Amino acid sequence: MPLTNRVLADLAAAHGISTEFWDWKGRLTEVTDATVVGILAGMGVDASTDEAAHAALADHQVKAWRRALPPCTVMQQGREASVLVHVPGGTPTAVHVRLEEGGRREATQVENHEPDRDIAGTWTGEATYVIPGDLPLGYHRLVLETPGGTTEETLVVTPHFLGFPDAMGERRVWGYATQLYSVRSANSWGMGDLADLADLATWSGTQHFADYLLVNPLHAAQPLPPLEPSPYLPSSRRYVNPLYIRPELIPEYAGLSEHKRQRIASAKQTLAKQSADAEQIERNPIWEAKIEALRVVYDEGLSEVRMMAKENFVRTEGRTLAQFATWCVLVSRFGPNWREWPAEYLRPSSPEVAAFAAQHAREVGFFVWLQWVADNQLREAQSAARAAGMRIGVMNDLAVGVSRSSAEAWVLGDAFAQGIGVGAPPDHYNQLGQDWGQAPWRPDRLEELSYAPFRAMVAGNLRHSGGLRVDHVMGLFRLWWIPEGMPPTQGAYVRYNHEAMVGILLLEAHRAGALVVGEDLGTVEPWVRDYLRDRGILGTSVAWFEMTEGGPLPPEQYREYCMASVTTHDMPPTAGYLALDHIRLQHSLGMLTESLDDELNLAERTFDTWKRVLRERGLLAEGENDVAEKVLAMHRWIVASPARVLCAALTDAVGDRKTQNQPGTVDEYPNWRVPLSGPDGEPMMLEDVYTSERAAQLAAVMNDFSVHAIGRR
């Protein structure tokens, strides 16, 4: 039913809360009063009574009039923008732009017939200024001059269109997607690390002529076991998980005494013995062994020049890095959920936190050092990728959010909505909806902070990468907010200023010379895909999902501006998918809505259609039933598309059948803990990948476009 209170509806509209949505069955569904009240509370707005709602609405209606300038103005280069100025009535004003790189540009005042208003006892007027459209890209300052002084706020000029980086030119590119932790080598500590990433890039670039490696989010997790296995539920998206560090490649390791090296070797050997028979990747013992080794290297100290380099990193990162490191140490004292800490430690700016950081300065310094080391090793991985001839190199994956108890939520405080979770409304795959356990940004606080946290996060992920995949890119437009204590079915969509967030994403990518891919699978408002294309952000097309009523969407109808692949990390590798492993797994977990036989029969009919169209196009030989050949045929399908970026899963390259993640489960299935395996189901080391004949065959398919159509290097 619709909202019962018109004031509540107006208040919801003022704060970007959608009071209705189209559900997965195509029905227009209304949200409840309780949902809106709960979401508003998460934004710091009291609407619990009629009186409070009226007061909140009245306050919002004059909010802009209390500010001389809006806190942040985001505009597209080449297009003029208007800004509203509010000053006491009759006050002379002038507005100019102070450019980021120096210089000044004047804004032009135009007519504004809005009458003055009484704002808290002061008659206040409004003026309109037009900002010229030919400003350079960047973060500038908008300056208001009055006889009483000056006021300034942020002005961001963003690219109208991003498109492909110069390194791509007019060429098409392809690359491997991999879950880095799953790709273990003889020298890694039980899971793939940044050294393995560099080696994987060298192999795929020099031997297979791949142009990028798309890796799972490398975001920081909590600093103490039990570690969260999902890379999509991190503690911080700005910083790197030190679990991916290779201790032996830290320069100071070379200067260790024989005794200290033996300590590290002993820790590694003990870990290897403990995990020799493990069928899963066990992060907890890996981190316990690795952090012991890292402390040994840390205690060795730094040379004068290395200290200069670290201090420059610390200076560049600023206060946020120190706060993140302090959080890591506080976790060891008070536990992983900062919301349960003593009250004096709930705010990073408190005197007690400052005193704690000073008292534990060496330990805080250790976690700062870990981030510097991880940053260095990620830079070396990207350097190896570019040296191998990759046009893009490492492509990072940006998670949609962080956990409610995360460092990011502690550091940024009310930039996140309180008492709110993020998830998804009911759909065909989960009719109860989903709560992902994440905390959402507050749209109003992001604007007040000039999007600084978002800017820093994007820039950090692009610092040593040539591309960025944005998971659930719809989160830049709207997110499904769920008030605490309510089921996911009782949530509502909250809209964000997508012009600002997409614009800043493009500006940071432009500065990094990077490609941006938006994961736009699932329920997406149709205009969103058009908007992203018009701004030069690639979409995501997965062959299994690109279907029409008559069967698979013909490859020539795929989007040019997309990353086309056969599968994703939320599905089994293609060999497992074709073997219907996922259906049997879901049956064993009690997740099927229909009988096992019905689901198997439906899947078989779908695959029969695929075999028919693949054979009609000459991509699969008549009568061919070998799984490896079917996998190659599916990749020939996406190669036949106009997509400028193609993606092959490393699991498909080596014939793996095991899925990395079964959506809708946590520990019922070992999500994000499955090592890379070969066709026989046995774990496969990185050194074995180098000699995989299957991988060589898949690379030949992926390179076919470059040989016959576009040319290569």
C-alpha positions as CSV (number, residue, x, y, z in Angstrom):
1,M,0.0,0.0,0.0
2,P,1.2,3.6,-0.6
3,L,2.6,5.7,2.2
4,T,-0.1,6.9,4.6
5,N,1.5,10.3,5.3
6,R,2.0,12.8,2.5
7,V,4.7,14.6,4.5
8,L,6.6,11.3,4.9
9,A,6.4,10.8,1.1
10,D,7.7,14.3,0.5
11,L,10.5,13.7,3.0
12,A,11.4,10.4,1.3
13,A,11.5,12.1,-2.1
14,A,13.8,14.9,-0.7
15,H,16.3,12.3,0.5
16,G,16.2,10.1,-2.6
17,I,14.2,7.2,-1.1
18,S,12.0,5.5,-3.8
19,T,8.6,4.7,-2.3
20,E,7.8,2.1,-5.0
21,F,9.7,-0.3,-7.3
22,W,9.0,-2.9,-9.9
23,D,9.6,-6.4,-8.4
24,W,11.0,-9.4,-10.2
25,K,7.5,-10.5,-11.3
26,G,6.8,-7.1,-12.9
27,R,4.5,-5.9,-10.2
28,L,4.6,-2.3,-8.9
29,T,5.3,-2.6,-5.2
30,E,4.9,0.1,-2.6
31,V,7.3,0.4,0.4
32,T,5.9,0.9,3.9
33,D,6.0,3.8,6.3
34,A,8.2,1.9,8.7
35,T,10.7,1.3,6.0
36,V,10.9,5.0,5.1
37,V,11.1,6.0,8.8
38,G,13.9,3.5,9.4
39,I,15.9,4.6,6.3
40,L,15.5,8.3,7.2
41,A,16.8,7.5,10.7
42,G,19.9,6.0,9.1
43,M,20.5,9.4,7.5
44,G,20.1,11.1,10.8
45,V,16.6,12.3,10.1
46,D,13.9,11.9,12.7
47,A,10.5,11.1,11.2
48,S,9.2,8.8,14.0
49,T,6.2,11.1,14.6
50,D,4.1,13.5,12.5
51,E,5.6,16.5,14.3
52,A,9.1,15.3,13.7
53,A,8.4,14.6,10.1
54,H,7.0,18.0,9.5
55,A,10.0,19.6,11.2
56,A,12.5,17.5,9.2
57,L,10.8,18.5,5.9
58,A,10.7,22.1,6.8
59,D,14.4,22.0,7.7
60,H,15.3,20.3,4.5
61,Q,13.4,22.9,2.4
62,V,15.6,25.7,3.7
63,K,18.9,23.7,4.0
64,A,20.4,25.0,0.8
65,W,19.5,28.6,1.7
66,R,21.6,28.3,4.9
67,R,24.7,27.8,2.8
68,A,26.4,30.5,0.7
69,L,27.5,27.9,-1.8
70,P,26.6,24.2,-2.4
71,P,29.2,21.9,-0.7
72,C,30.3,20.3,-4.0
73,T,29.5,21.1,-7.6
74,V,30.2,18.4,-10.3
75,M,30.0,19.3,-13.9
76,Q,31.0,17.8,-17.2
77,Q,33.8,19.4,-19.3
78,G,32.4,21.2,-22.3
79,R,29.0,21.9,-20.7
80,E,28.2,25.0,-18.7
81,A,26.8,24.6,-15.2
82,S,24.8,26.8,-12.9
83,V,25.3,27.4,-9.2
84,L,23.0,29.0,-6.7
85,V,24.4,31.5,-4.2
86,H,22.7,32.5,-1.0
87,V,23.6,35.6,0.9
88,P,21.8,38.2,3.0
89,G,19.5,40.2,0.7
90,G,21.1,43.0,-1.2
91,T,24.7,41.8,-0.6
92,P,27.0,42.4,-3.6
93,T,28.5,39.1,-4.8
94,A,31.1,37.9,-7.3
95,V,32.0,34.3,-8.1
96,H,35.2,32.9,-9.7
97,V,36.9,29.6,-10.1
98,R,40.4,29.0,-8.7
99,L,41.9,26.3,-10.9
100,E,43.7,23.2,-9.5
101,E,46.9,23.9,-11.4
102,G,46.7,27.7,-10.8
103,G,44.9,30.5,-12.6
104,R,41.4,32.0,-12.3
105,R,38.2,32.0,-14.3
106,E,35.2,34.2,-13.8
107,A,31.6,33.0,-13.4
108,T,28.8,35.0,-15.0
109,Q,25.8,36.1,-13.0
110,V,22.4,35.7,-14.8
111,E,18.9,36.6,-13.8
112,N,17.2,35.0,-10.9
113,H,13.8,36.2,-9.8
114,E,13.4,34.0,-6.7
115,P,12.1,36.3,-3.9
116,D,14.1,36.7,-0.7
117,R,13.2,34.4,2.2
118,D,13.3,34.8,6.0
119,I,15.9,32.2,7.1
120,A,16.3,32.0,10.8
121,G,15.5,35.7,11.2
122,T,17.7,36.9,8.3
123,W,16.3,37.9,4.9
124,T,18.3,35.9,2.4
125,G,18.5,36.3,-1.3
126,E,19.5,33.9,-4.1
127,A,21.7,34.6,-7.1
128,T,22.5,32.4,-10.1
129,Y,26.0,32.1,-11.6
130,V,27.0,30.2,-14.7
131,I,30.3,28.4,-14.7
132,P,32.0,28.3,-18.1
133,G,32.1,24.9,-19.8
134,D,35.7,25.1,-21.1
135,L,37.4,24.6,-17.7
136,P,40.2,22.0,-17.5
137,L,39.5,18.7,-15.9
138,G,40.2,18.5,-12.2
139,Y,39.3,19.5,-8.6
140,H,39.0,23.2,-8.5
141,R,37.7,25.7,-5.9
142,L,34.5,27.8,-6.4
143,V,35.0,31.1,-4.7
144,L,32.3,33.5,-3.6
145,E,33.4,37.1,-2.8
146,T,31.3,39.5,-0.7
147,P,32.1,42.6,1.2
148,G,32.2,40.5,4.4
149,G,34.8,38.0,3.1
150,T,35.1,34.9,0.9
151,T,33.5,31.5,0.9
152,E,34.8,28.6,-1.1
153,E,33.7,25.1,-1.9
154,T,34.7,22.3,-4.3
155,L,34.1,22.3,-8.0
156,V,34.8,19.1,-9.9
157,V,35.2,19.1,-13.7
158,T,34.9,15.6,-15.1
159,P,35.2,14.1,-18.5
160,H,32.1,13.8,-20.6
161,F,33.3,10.6,-22.0
162,L,36.0,8.1,-20.9
163,G,36.2,5.3,-23.5
164,F,39.3,3.3,-24.1
165,P,42.7,4.2,-22.9
166,D,45.3,5.4,-25.4
167,A,47.3,2.1,-24.8
168,M,44.4,0.2,-26.5
169,G,44.2,2.5,-29.5
170,E,41.6,1.0,-31.9
171,R,42.5,-2.5,-31.0
172,R,40.5,-5.1,-29.2
173,V,41.9,-6.7,-26.1
174,W,41.4,-9.9,-24.1
175,G,42.6,-11.1,-20.7
176,Y,42.2,-13.7,-18.0
177,A,40.0,-13.3,-14.9
178,T,41.3,-15.1,-11.8
179,Q,40.7,-15.4,-8.1
180,L,44.3,-14.6,-7.1
181,Y,44.2,-16.5,-3.8
182,S,43.3,-19.7,-5.6
183,V,46.4,-19.6,-7.9
184,R,49.2,-21.0,-5.7
185,S,52.8,-21.5,-6.7
186,A,55.7,-23.5,-5.2
187,N,57.0,-20.4,-3.5
188,S,53.8,-18.9,-2.2
189,W,52.5,-19.4,1.4
190,G,49.5,-21.7,0.7
191,M,47.6,-19.2,-1.4
192,G,48.2,-16.9,-4.4
193,D,50.0,-13.6,-3.7
194,L,51.2,-10.5,-5.4
195,A,54.4,-12.2,-6.6
196,D,52.2,-14.9,-8.2
197,L,50.2,-12.1,-9.8
198,A,53.4,-10.7,-11.4
199,D,54.4,-14.2,-12.6
200,L,50.9,-14.9,-14.0
201,A,51.0,-11.6,-15.8
202,T,54.4,-12.4,-17.3
203,W,53.2,-15.8,-18.5
204,S,49.8,-14.7,-19.9
205,G,51.3,-11.6,-21.6
206,T,54.4,-13.1,-23.2
207,Q,53.1,-16.6,-24.0
208,H,49.4,-16.0,-24.6
209,F,49.4,-12.4,-25.7
210,A,46.8,-11.4,-23.1
211,D,46.4,-7.7,-22.4
212,Y,45.1,-7.8,-18.9
213,L,44.5,-9.8,-15.7
214,L,41.2,-9.2,-13.9
215,V,41.7,-10.1,-10.3
216,N,39.3,-10.4,-7.4
217,P,39.1,-7.5,-5.0
218,L,42.4,-7.2,-3.1
219,H,40.9,-5.1,-0.4
220,A,42.0,-5.3,3.2
221,A,40.3,-7.7,5.5
222,Q,40.3,-7.7,9.3
223,P,43.8,-8.0,10.8
224,L,43.1,-11.0,13.1
225,P,41.6,-14.5,12.6
226,P,39.0,-15.5,11.8
227,L,39.5,-13.8,8.5
228,E,36.5,-13.1,6.2
229,P,37.0,-15.3,3.1
230,S,34.9,-13.2,0.8
231,P,36.9,-10.5,-1.0
232,Y,33.5,-8.7,-1.6
233,L,33.0,-8.1,2.2
234,P,36.2,-6.2,3.1
235,S,37.3,-4.0,5.9
236,S,38.6,-1.3,3.7
237,R,38.4,-0.8,-0.1
238,R,41.1,1.8,-0.1
239,Y,43.9,-0.5,1.3
240,V,45.3,-3.8,0.2
241,N,45.0,-7.1,2.1
242,P,48.6,-7.8,3.4
243,L,47.8,-11.5,3.2
244,Y,48.8,-11.1,-0.5
245,I,52.4,-9.9,0.4
246,R,55.3,-12.2,-0.4
247,P,57.7,-11.7,2.6
248,E,60.8,-13.0,0.8
249,L,60.5,-10.3,-1.9
250,I,60.7,-7.4,0.6
251,P,64.1,-5.8,0.0
252,E,65.0,-5.9,3.7
253,Y,64.7,-9.7,3.6
254,A,68.0,-9.9,1.7
255,G,69.7,-8.2,4.7
256,L,68.4,-10.6,7.4
257,S,70.8,-12.7,9.3
258,E,70.9,-16.4,8.7
259,H,69.1,-17.0,12.0
260,K,66.2,-14.7,11.1
261,R,65.9,-16.2,7.6
262,Q,65.7,-19.6,9.2
263,R,62.9,-18.4,11.4
264,I,60.9,-17.4,8.4
265,A,61.7,-20.6,6.5
266,S,60.6,-22.6,9.5
267,A,57.3,-20.8,9.8
268,K,56.7,-21.5,6.1
269,Q,57.7,-25.1,6.3
270,T,55.4,-25.7,9.3
271,L,52.5,-24.0,7.4
272,A,53.2,-26.3,4.4
273,K,53.0,-29.4,6.5
274,Q,49.8,-28.3,8.2
275,S,48.1,-27.5,4.9
276,A,49.5,-30.4,2.9
277,D,46.3,-32.4,3.0
278,A,43.9,-29.4,3.1
279,E,41.3,-29.4,0.4
280,Q,40.6,-25.7,0.9
281,I,42.6,-22.5,1.2
282,E,42.9,-21.9,4.9
283,R,43.5,-18.2,5.4
284,N,43.8,-18.2,9.2
285,P,46.9,-20.3,9.5
286,I,48.4,-18.7,6.5
287,W,48.0,-15.2,8.0
288,E,49.3,-16.4,11.4
289,A,52.5,-17.8,9.8
290,K,52.9,-14.9,7.4
291,I,52.5,-12.1,10.0
292,E,55.2,-13.8,12.1
293,A,57.5,-13.6,9.1
294,L,56.5,-10.1,8.3
295,R,57.3,-8.9,11.9
296,V,60.8,-10.3,11.6
297,V,61.4,-8.3,8.4
298,Y,59.8,-5.2,9.9
299,D,62.1,-5.3,12.9
300,E,65.1,-5.2,10.6
301,G,64.4,-1.5,9.9
302,L,64.9,0.6,6.8
303,S,67.8,2.2,5.1
304,E,67.8,6.0,4.8
305,V,66.5,6.0,1.2
306,R,63.9,3.3,1.9
307,M,62.7,5.4,4.9
308,M,62.3,8.4,2.6
309,A,60.2,6.3,0.2
310,K,58.0,5.0,3.0
311,E,57.5,8.5,4.5
312,N,56.5,9.8,1.1
313,F,53.8,7.1,0.9
314,V,52.6,7.9,4.4
315,R,52.5,11.6,3.6
316,T,50.5,11.0,0.4
317,E,48.0,8.8,2.1
318,G,47.5,11.2,5.0
319,R,45.5,10.8,8.1
320,T,43.3,8.0,6.8
321,L,46.2,5.5,6.7
322,A,47.2,6.3,10.3
323,Q,43.5,5.8,11.4
324,F,43.3,2.5,9.5
325,A,46.5,1.2,11.1
326,T,45.2,2.4,14.5
327,W,42.0,0.4,13.9
328,C,44.0,-2.7,13.2
329,V,45.8,-2.4,16.5
330,L,42.5,-1.6,18.4
331,V,41.0,-4.8,16.9
332,S,43.7,-6.8,18.6
333,R,42.8,-5.2,22.0
334,F,39.0,-4.9,21.8
335,G,37.8,-7.4,19.1
336,P,36.8,-7.2,15.5
337,N,33.5,-5.3,15.8
338,W,34.3,-1.7,16.7
339,R,30.6,-1.0,17.5
340,E,31.1,-3.2,20.7
341,W,34.2,-1.3,21.8
342,P,34.3,1.0,24.9
343,A,32.5,4.3,24.1
344,E,35.7,6.4,24.1
345,Y,37.1,4.4,21.2
346,L,34.1,4.6,18.9
347,R,35.4,7.7,17.1
348,P,38.9,7.9,15.5
349,S,39.1,11.6,16.5
350,S,38.7,11.0,20.2
351,P,41.6,11.9,22.6
352,E,41.6,8.3,23.9
353,V,42.2,7.0,20.4
354,A,45.1,9.4,20.0
355,A,46.6,8.4,23.3
356,F,46.2,4.7,22.4
357,A,47.9,5.3,19.0
358,A,50.8,7.1,20.7
359,Q,51.2,4.3,23.3
360,H,51.2,1.6,20.6
361,A,53.1,3.7,18.0
362,R,55.4,0.8,16.9
363,E,52.5,-1.6,16.4
364,V,50.6,1.1,14.5
365,G,53.7,1.7,12.4
366,F,53.8,-2.0,11.6
367,F,50.4,-1.9,9.9
368,V,51.3,1.3,8.1
369,W,54.5,-0.5,6.9
370,L,52.4,-3.5,5.7
371,Q,50.4,-1.2,3.4
372,W,53.5,0.4,2.0
373,V,55.0,-3.1,1.3
374,A,51.7,-4.3,-0.3
375,D,51.6,-1.1,-2.4
376,N,55.1,-1.7,-3.6
377,Q,54.5,-5.4,-4.6
378,L,51.3,-4.4,-6.4
379,R,53.2,-1.8,-8.3
380,E,55.8,-4.4,-9.2
381,A,53.0,-6.7,-10.5
382,Q,51.7,-4.0,-12.7
383,S,55.2,-3.2,-13.9
384,A,55.7,-6.9,-14.8
385,A,52.4,-6.9,-16.7
386,R,53.4,-3.9,-18.8
387,A,56.9,-5.3,-19.4
388,A,55.2,-8.4,-20.7
389,G,53.5,-6.3,-23.4
390,M,50.0,-6.0,-21.8
391,R,48.2,-2.9,-22.9
392,I,46.1,-2.7,-19.7
393,G,47.9,-5.0,-17.2
394,V,46.3,-5.6,-13.8
395,M,42.6,-4.8,-13.6
396,N,41.4,-4.4,-10.1
397,D,37.9,-5.3,-8.9
398,L,36.1,-2.7,-6.7
399,A,33.7,-4.2,-4.2
400,V,30.3,-2.5,-3.8
401,G,30.7,-2.0,-0.1
402,V,32.3,-2.9,3.3
403,S,31.1,-4.7,6.3
404,R,29.2,-2.8,9.0
405,S,32.0,-3.5,11.5
406,S,34.8,-2.5,9.1
407,A,37.6,-0.1,9.5
408,E,36.1,2.0,6.7
409,A,32.9,2.4,8.6
410,W,34.9,3.3,11.8
411,V,37.2,5.8,10.1
412,L,34.5,7.6,8.1
413,G,31.8,7.5,10.8
414,D,28.5,9.2,9.7
415,A,29.5,9.1,6.1
416,F,27.9,5.7,6.4
417,A,24.2,5.2,7.2
418,Q,23.7,3.9,10.8
419,G,21.5,0.9,11.4
420,I,21.2,0.2,7.7
421,G,22.2,-2.8,5.6
422,V,22.7,-3.2,1.9
423,G,21.2,-6.0,-0.2
424,A,18.8,-6.8,-2.9
425,P,15.0,-7.2,-3.1
426,P,13.4,-10.5,-3.8
427,D,14.1,-12.0,-7.2
428,H,13.8,-15.3,-9.1
429,Y,17.0,-16.6,-7.4
430,N,16.2,-15.6,-3.9
431,Q,12.6,-14.9,-3.1
432,L,13.3,-13.7,0.4
433,G,15.7,-11.0,-0.8
434,Q,19.3,-10.6,0.3
435,D,21.1,-8.7,3.1
436,W,24.8,-8.5,2.2
437,G,25.9,-7.3,5.6
438,Q,27.3,-4.1,4.2
439,A,27.0,-0.5,5.3
440,P,26.0,2.1,2.6
441,W,27.3,5.5,2.0
442,R,25.0,8.4,3.0
443,P,24.4,10.4,-0.2
444,D,24.0,13.7,1.7
445,R,27.3,13.2,3.7
446,L,29.2,12.3,0.5
447,E,28.2,15.6,-1.0
448,E,29.1,17.5,2.2
449,L,32.5,15.8,2.1
450,S,32.9,16.7,-1.6
451,Y,33.0,13.0,-2.3
452,A,36.6,12.9,-0.9
453,P,36.2,9.3,0.5
454,F,34.9,8.0,-2.8
455,R,37.7,9.9,-4.7
456,A,40.4,8.5,-2.4
457,M,39.0,4.9,-2.8
458,V,38.9,5.0,-6.6
459,A,42.3,6.7,-6.9
460,G,43.8,4.1,-4.5
461,N,42.5,1.2,-6.6
462,L,43.7,2.8,-9.8
463,R,47.2,3.7,-8.6
464,H,48.9,0.5,-9.8
465,S,46.4,-0.9,-12.3
466,G,45.3,-0.2,-15.9
467,G,41.7,-1.0,-15.4
468,L,38.9,-1.1,-12.8
469,R,35.9,-3.4,-12.7
470,V,33.1,-1.9,-10.6
471,D,31.1,-4.6,-9.0
472,H,27.4,-3.9,-9.0
473,V,27.9,-0.6,-10.8
474,M,24.2,0.2,-10.2
475,G,25.4,1.1,-6.7
476,L,26.5,4.4,-8.1
477,F,22.9,5.1,-9.0
478,R,20.8,3.4,-6.3
479,L,21.2,0.7,-3.5
480,W,18.6,-1.4,-1.7
481,W,18.7,-0.2,1.9
482,I,17.3,-2.4,4.7
483,P,16.6,-0.9,8.1
484,E,18.1,-2.9,11.0
485,G,15.7,-5.5,12.3
486,M,13.7,-5.7,9.1
487,P,13.9,-8.5,6.5
488,P,15.3,-7.7,3.1
489,T,11.8,-7.7,1.7
490,Q,11.1,-4.6,3.7
491,G,13.8,-2.5,2.1
492,A,13.7,0.4,-0.4
493,Y,16.0,1.8,-3.1
494,V,17.9,4.9,-2.1
495,R,19.3,7.0,-5.0
496,Y,22.7,8.6,-5.2
497,N,24.0,11.5,-7.3
498,H,25.1,9.4,-10.1
499,E,26.3,12.4,-12.2
500,A,28.8,13.2,-9.4
501,M,29.9,9.6,-8.6
502,V,30.2,8.5,-12.2
503,G,31.9,11.8,-13.1
504,I,34.5,11.4,-10.4
505,L,35.1,7.8,-11.3
506,L,35.8,8.9,-14.9
507,L,38.1,11.7,-13.8
508,E,40.2,9.4,-11.7
509,A,40.3,6.8,-14.5
510,H,41.2,9.5,-17.0
511,R,44.1,10.6,-14.8
512,A,45.3,7.0,-14.5
513,G,44.9,6.2,-18.2
514,A,42.6,3.3,-17.2
515,L,39.7,1.4,-18.6
516,V,36.5,1.1,-16.5
517,V,34.1,-1.8,-16.7
518,G,30.7,-1.7,-14.9
519,E,29.2,-5.0,-13.7
520,D,25.6,-4.3,-14.9
521,L,24.2,-7.8,-14.6
522,G,20.9,-8.5,-12.9
523,T,18.1,-6.0,-12.4
524,V,19.2,-2.8,-14.0
525,E,17.0,0.1,-15.0
526,P,17.3,0.2,-18.8
527,W,18.4,3.9,-18.9
528,V,21.4,3.1,-16.7
529,R,23.1,1.0,-19.3
530,D,22.5,3.7,-21.9
531,Y,23.9,6.3,-19.5
532,L,27.0,4.3,-18.8
533,R,27.6,3.7,-22.5
534,D,27.2,7.5,-23.2
535,R,29.8,8.2,-20.5
536,G,32.3,5.7,-21.9
537,I,32.0,3.0,-19.3
538,L,31.9,-0.6,-20.5
539,G,29.1,-3.0,-19.5
540,T,29.3,-6.7,-18.8
541,S,27.9,-9.4,-21.1
542,V,28.0,-13.0,-20.0
543,A,27.1,-15.5,-22.7
544,W,24.9,-17.7,-20.5
545,F,22.8,-14.6,-19.6
546,E,22.6,-13.1,-23.0
547,M,19.4,-14.8,-24.1
548,T,16.3,-14.0,-26.1
549,E,13.0,-15.8,-26.4
550,G,14.4,-17.7,-29.4
551,G,17.6,-18.7,-27.7
552,P,21.1,-17.2,-27.3
553,L,21.5,-13.6,-28.4
554,P,23.5,-13.7,-31.6
555,P,27.1,-12.6,-30.9
556,E,26.9,-9.8,-33.5
557,Q,24.2,-8.2,-31.4
558,Y,26.5,-7.9,-28.4
559,R,27.5,-4.4,-27.3
560,E,30.8,-3.0,-28.5
561,Y,31.2,-1.2,-25.2
562,C,31.3,-4.3,-23.0
563,M,33.5,-6.9,-21.5
564,A,32.2,-10.1,-23.0
565,S,32.8,-13.4,-21.2
566,V,31.4,-16.9,-21.0
567,T,31.1,-17.2,-17.2
568,T,31.7,-15.2,-14.0
569,H,33.0,-15.8,-10.5
570,D,29.5,-16.4,-9.2
571,M,29.0,-19.3,-11.6
572,P,30.9,-22.6,-12.1
573,P,33.6,-22.7,-14.6
574,T,32.2,-23.6,-18.0
575,A,33.2,-27.3,-17.8
576,G,31.3,-27.6,-14.5
577,Y,28.4,-25.6,-15.8
578,L,28.1,-27.9,-18.8
579,A,28.3,-30.9,-16.5
580,L,25.4,-29.5,-14.5
581,D,27.5,-29.5,-11.3
582,H,25.9,-26.3,-10.1
583,I,22.4,-27.8,-10.2
584,R,23.5,-30.8,-8.2
585,L,25.3,-28.6,-5.7
586,Q,22.2,-26.4,-5.3
587,H,20.1,-29.6,-4.8
588,S,22.5,-30.8,-2.1
589,L,22.2,-27.5,-0.3
590,G,18.4,-27.4,-0.5
591,M,18.4,-24.3,-2.7
592,L,16.3,-25.5,-5.7
593,T,12.7,-24.3,-6.0
594,E,11.9,-27.2,-8.4
595,S,12.7,-30.9,-8.4
596,L,16.3,-31.9,-9.3
597,D,15.0,-33.8,-12.4
598,D,13.0,-30.8,-13.6
599,E,16.0,-28.5,-13.2
600,L,18.4,-30.9,-14.9
601,N,16.0,-31.4,-17.8
602,L,15.6,-27.6,-18.2
603,A,19.3,-27.1,-18.3
604,E,19.8,-29.9,-20.8
605,R,17.3,-28.3,-23.1
606,T,19.1,-25.0,-22.8
607,F,22.4,-26.7,-23.6
608,D,20.9,-28.5,-26.6
609,T,19.9,-25.1,-28.0
610,W,23.5,-23.9,-27.4
611,K,24.9,-26.9,-29.2
612,R,22.6,-26.4,-32.1
613,V,23.5,-22.7,-32.6
614,L,27.2,-23.3,-32.1
615,R,27.1,-26.1,-34.8
616,E,25.1,-23.9,-37.2
617,R,27.8,-21.3,-37.0
618,G,30.6,-23.8,-37.5
619,L,32.0,-23.1,-34.0
620,L,31.5,-26.7,-32.8
621,A,32.0,-29.8,-35.0
622,E,28.9,-31.9,-35.7
623,G,28.7,-34.7,-33.2
624,E,31.4,-33.3,-31.0
625,N,30.7,-33.9,-27.3
626,D,34.1,-33.4,-25.7
627,V,33.7,-30.9,-22.9
628,A,37.0,-29.2,-23.7
629,E,35.8,-28.6,-27.2
630,K,32.5,-27.2,-26.0
631,V,34.4,-24.7,-23.8
632,L,36.4,-23.6,-26.8
633,A,33.3,-23.2,-28.9
634,M,31.6,-21.0,-26.3
635,H,34.7,-18.7,-26.4
636,R,34.6,-18.7,-30.2
637,W,31.1,-17.4,-29.7
638,I,32.2,-14.3,-27.8
639,V,35.1,-13.8,-30.1
640,A,32.6,-13.5,-32.9
641,S,31.0,-10.5,-31.1
642,P,31.9,-6.8,-31.6
643,A,32.9,-6.5,-27.9
644,R,36.1,-4.5,-27.6
645,V,37.1,-6.3,-24.4
646,L,37.0,-10.1,-24.1
647,C,37.5,-12.1,-20.9
648,A,38.3,-15.7,-20.3
649,A,38.3,-17.3,-16.9
650,L,41.6,-18.9,-15.9
651,T,39.5,-21.8,-14.6
652,D,38.2,-22.3,-18.1
653,A,41.7,-22.2,-19.5
654,V,42.9,-25.1,-17.3
655,G,39.7,-27.2,-17.4
656,D,38.7,-26.6,-13.7
657,R,35.1,-27.6,-12.8
658,K,34.9,-26.3,-9.2
659,T,32.9,-23.1,-8.5
660,Q,34.5,-20.4,-6.4
661,N,31.3,-19.0,-5.0
662,Q,27.8,-20.3,-4.5
663,P,25.5,-17.3,-4.1
664,G,23.1,-17.6,-1.2
665,T,25.5,-19.5,1.0
666,V,28.2,-18.6,3.5
667,D,29.8,-21.7,5.0
668,E,27.5,-24.3,3.6
669,Y,29.9,-24.3,0.6
670,P,33.6,-23.3,0.9
671,N,33.1,-20.0,-0.9
672,W,36.3,-18.1,-1.9
673,R,38.4,-21.0,-0.5
674,V,38.6,-23.3,-3.5
675,P,42.1,-23.8,-5.0
676,L,42.6,-23.8,-8.8
677,S,42.2,-27.3,-10.0
678,G,42.7,-29.2,-13.2
679,P,40.2,-31.3,-15.2
680,D,40.8,-34.2,-12.8
681,G,39.7,-32.2,-9.8
682,E,43.2,-32.2,-8.3
683,P,44.7,-28.9,-7.2
684,M,46.9,-27.3,-9.8
685,M,49.9,-25.1,-9.1
686,L,50.9,-22.0,-11.1
687,E,53.9,-23.8,-12.5
688,D,51.5,-26.4,-14.0
689,V,49.4,-23.6,-15.6
690,Y,52.4,-22.5,-17.6
691,T,52.5,-25.9,-19.5
692,S,48.7,-26.4,-19.8
693,E,47.8,-27.5,-23.3
694,R,44.2,-26.6,-22.6
695,A,45.2,-23.0,-21.7
696,A,47.3,-22.7,-24.9
697,Q,44.3,-23.9,-27.0
698,L,42.0,-21.3,-25.3
699,A,44.5,-18.6,-25.9
700,A,44.6,-19.5,-29.6
701,V,40.8,-19.0,-29.7
702,M,41.0,-15.7,-27.9
703,N,43.7,-14.4,-30.2
704,D,41.9,-15.5,-33.4
705,F,40.3,-12.0,-33.7
706,S,43.7,-10.4,-33.7
707,V,45.2,-12.6,-36.3
708,H,42.4,-12.5,-38.8
709,A,40.7,-9.2,-38.2
710,I,42.6,-6.5,-36.4
711,G,46.3,-7.4,-36.4
712,R,48.6,-7.8,-33.4
713,R,51.3,-5.6,-32.0
